């Protein structure tokens, strides 16, 4: 299983914030009911971290209205042991 960050943007109007919050909370999904929002700081996005098998699976957690505009990023952790491999992978691009 992999870890993904799901970023869901919405418009900055109060009604858009309220709609996004309501849709995610009413979805019944454990993942979505634990979303973090940046609205109080002027960043109108929700962030959700999930452990699933693929980006498609992560995207499908979202209600259809938010799937297209969501950004899905696979997360990973690095230690010093992986640093050389990371550098080699980036040099090959």
Secondary structure, 3 states (H helix, E strand, C coil): CEEEEEEEECCCCHHHHHHHHHHHHHCCCHHHHCCEECHHHCCCEEEEEEEECCHHHHHHCCCHHHHCCCEEEEECCCCHHHHHHHHHHHHCC
